Amino acid sequence: TNKKFGYFSKYNEYLLEPVDYLANCEYTVYALQVSIYAYMFEQITGKKCASLKIFYLRDIDSKFWQEINVPYMRADVEILLKHYQHNNN
């Protein structure tokens, strides 16, 4: 990931519609990205994801990985997919 990993929007910014209620920060963006992967995995395999994590390399020189648990944002993924499906038809 990036050199920094923010949990909050520094300037109180939000993502674009239809998820404009979510803060625009690395934590939210990556959690949403991983949730999209989890959703696709579930749709393709029929299996459920037990948990989602991000592994953040804090310092390349020290090779220290930080494990960050993130929520499965399934409802937000479905909102995104419906929004883009509706707008592309």
Sequence and secondary structure as in RCSB ss.txt:
>XXXX:A:sequence
TNKKFGYFSKYNEYLLEPVDYLANCEYTVYALQVSIYAYMFEQITGKKCASLKIFYLRDIDSKFWQEINVPYMRA
DVEILLKHYQHNNN
>XXXX:A:secstr
  S   SS TT  B  TTSTTSB SHHHHHHHHHHHHHHHHHHHH      EEEEEEEETTTTEEEEEEE   HH
HHHHHHHHHHHHT 
